[in-house]
Amino acid sequence: MKLSRRILIISFVSSVVLFVIAAPFGNDHHGVGLVLSDVFWTLFLVSVPVFIVLCLIASVSGLVARRQASP
């Protein structure tokens, strides 16, 4: 599976954006603010491992491609 740099960049940027959105809400709000912070924080916590897994897949596929390309 070949992953482009574009997919990795989009995954990284989405993780950062979710963190930036979730951080100001914090846990001291009530009602809608609390719900929004929980939703964005959960999405951030899911997006970080997804980004890490995508980086690992890209690294492994790059190593495999180099080994197959070398004589």
Summary of the structure (lengths in Angstrom):
residues: 71
radius of gyration: 17.1
end to end distance: 21.5
largest distance: 62.9
contacts: 162
relative contact order: 0.16
helix: 83%
strand: 0%
